[in-house]
Amino acid sequence: MKKEIILPFPEYDKNDRIRTNVDSEEIPIRPGMLFKLGRPSNLYYEFIYASLHFDRHKLSDLKELLKFRGTEVQVVSILKMKDGSTIAALSRTDDKAFSESIAKLFADVSKSIRARELLG
């Protein structure tokens, strides 16, 4: 009987022992792409934001985002953050504001697509 090698860290490749990181893969996104807002991954949207000023977020803003579920959105611009993540600025396809206080939404691209908050 042949003995099997047990790897303590399965995220390392067996052949060359280089860590394969799935989270670092970027999802290709361009301005003009269309998406639909899916279900929140938690009680509220975790990776879709009303603004990028995280210290100013309120619970009422998070609750207000829930009524936009199913809305078709378009990527207006793409922001590359210092930590390497990609943030997409989203607007409605009918060129209306989401509400009086929210003109655009912002989404962490890779995390929101993996969490199915943004549907392609």
DRENPAFI-548467 format. One line per field, with one value per residue (C-alpha): x, y, z; residue number from 0. Coordinates in nm, 2 decimals, always signed. Example, Ala and Ser with C-alpha at 12.3 -4.5 7.8 and 13.67 -1.06 7.14 Angstrom:
// DRENPAFI-548467
u	c(+1.23	+1.37)
v	c(-0.45	-0.11)
w	c(+0.78	+0.71)
sepa	c(0	1)
END
This chain:
// DRENPAFI-548467
u	c(+0.00	+0.13	+0.15	-0.02	+0.14	-0.08	-0.04	-0.10	-0.20	-0.41	-0.40	-0.04	+0.02	+0.15	+0.41	+0.59	+0.48	+0.36	+0.06	-0.23	-0.45	-0.79	-0.89	-0.63	-0.78	-0.94	-1.26	-1.24	-1.47	-1.50	-1.71	-2.04	-2.09	-2.44	-2.52	-2.82	-2.83	-2.89	-2.97	-2.78	-2.52	-2.61	-2.89	-2.77	-2.54	-2.18	-1.99	-2.22	-2.20	-2.38	-2.06	-1.69	-1.68	-1.71	-1.70	-2.02	-2.23	-2.56	-2.80	-3.07	-2.84	-2.79	-3.17	-3.23	-3.01	-3.24	-3.52	-3.29	-3.27	-3.32	-3.23	-3.02	-2.70	-2.42	-2.05	-1.96	-1.60	-1.35	-1.13	-0.82	-0.76	-0.43	-0.49	-0.53	-0.90	-1.12	-1.42	-1.68	-1.90	-2.25	-2.54	-2.89	-2.94	-3.23	-3.00	-3.21	-3.06	-3.12	-3.28	-3.25	-2.93	-2.78	-2.67	-2.43	-2.35	-2.00	-1.93	-1.62	-1.61	-1.46	-1.63	-1.97	-1.97	-1.86	-2.12	-2.39	-2.47	-2.39	-2.53	-2.38)
v	c(+0.00	+0.34	+0.61	+0.94	+1.27	+1.48	+1.85	+2.07	+2.37	+2.25	+2.60	+2.53	+2.36	+2.01	+2.03	+2.36	+2.46	+2.80	+2.93	+2.97	+3.26	+3.25	+3.59	+3.78	+3.70	+4.01	+3.99	+4.19	+4.49	+4.79	+5.11	+5.05	+4.70	+4.62	+4.44	+4.38	+4.43	+4.09	+3.97	+4.11	+3.86	+3.94	+4.14	+4.43	+4.47	+4.42	+4.51	+4.77	+5.11	+5.44	+5.63	+5.56	+5.76	+5.46	+5.66	+5.84	+5.54	+5.51	+5.23	+5.42	+5.43	+5.06	+5.00	+5.24	+5.03	+4.73	+4.88	+4.89	+4.51	+4.40	+4.74	+4.73	+4.93	+5.04	+5.08	+5.45	+5.44	+5.21	+5.31	+5.12	+5.14	+5.14	+4.79	+4.66	+4.62	+4.75	+4.97	+5.03	+5.34	+5.24	+5.44	+5.34	+5.27	+5.51	+5.80	+5.88	+5.91	+5.62	+5.86	+6.22	+6.15	+5.87	+5.95	+5.66	+5.34	+5.19	+4.82	+4.62	+4.43	+4.09	+4.06	+4.17	+3.94	+3.64	+3.72	+3.75	+4.10	+4.20	+3.98	+3.98)
w	c(+0.00	-0.10	+0.17	+0.09	+0.18	+0.39	+0.33	+0.64	+0.41	+0.11	-0.05	-0.15	-0.48	-0.44	-0.72	-0.66	-0.31	-0.42	-0.26	-0.50	-0.38	-0.54	-0.38	-0.57	-0.91	-1.05	-1.24	-1.56	-1.56	-1.79	-1.79	-1.96	-1.83	-1.71	-1.38	-1.17	-0.79	-0.63	-0.28	+0.01	+0.13	+0.49	+0.65	+0.45	+0.15	+0.26	-0.05	-0.21	-0.05	-0.08	-0.04	+0.01	+0.34	+0.56	+0.89	+0.77	+0.70	+0.90	+0.95	+0.76	+0.45	+0.47	+0.50	+0.21	-0.02	+0.02	-0.19	-0.49	-0.52	-0.87	-1.02	-1.33	-1.30	-1.53	-1.44	-1.48	-1.36	-1.19	-0.89	-0.79	-0.42	-0.23	-0.10	-0.46	-0.46	-0.74	-0.67	-0.94	-0.94	-1.05	-1.18	-1.29	-1.66	-1.68	-1.57	-1.26	-0.91	-0.67	-0.42	-0.31	-0.11	-0.33	-0.69	-0.74	-0.57	-0.51	-0.52	-0.43	-0.76	-0.68	-0.34	-0.45	-0.75	-0.54	-0.28	-0.56	-0.46	-0.82	-1.09	-1.44)
sepa	c(0	1	2	3	4	5	6	7	8	9	10	11	12	13	14	15	16	17	18	19	20	21	22	23	24	25	26	27	28	29	30	31	32	33	34	35	36	37	38	39	40	41	42	43	44	45	46	47	48	49	50	51	52	53	54	55	56	57	58	59	60	61	62	63	64	65	66	67	68	69	70	71	72	73	74	75	76	77	78	79	80	81	82	83	84	85	86	87	88	89	90	91	92	93	94	95	96	97	98	99	100	101	102	103	104	105	106	107	108	109	110	111	112	113	114	115	116	117	118	119)
END
